[in-house]
Amino acid sequence: MQHHSTAQAGGGCGSVPQPLCDQPAPTRRQIAAAKAVRAIADALRECHPADRLPIVEFCFETFCAGEPVPAFFHFMKEANFWADMASRAELKAYCVTAFMRLSRADQEAFRAFISRELAA
């Protein structure tokens, strides 16, 4: 088996593989988040396996946005406010459910809107 150095294989960062070399350096916020995730994972490993999921579910529910509040006048403003706090799972659940409740014409209009947004 022949070994090629990263430089011979087209790498430009010494011993760091080229795909990793091309990534921007993590921000302080990303580094802090990674440390927090590692600390949480370490703490969960210390718990009995049967207790881990209930703890994670409690944390998830604590930091979720919860159900959207009724909007009386400014629907998009309220929707944006809620979506800024919602988890990925909440966003997907409400998005899919709301889409399925739209009429076929409104679904087509929504698809056209999304296509325009993606093209922009």
Secondary structure, 3 states (H helix, E strand, C coil): CCCCCCCCCCCCECCECHHHHCCCCCCHHHHHHHHHHHHHHHHHHHCCHHHHHHHHHHHHHHHCCCCCCCCCCCHHHHHHHHHHHCCHHHHHHHHHHHHHHCCHHHHHHHHHHHHHHHHC
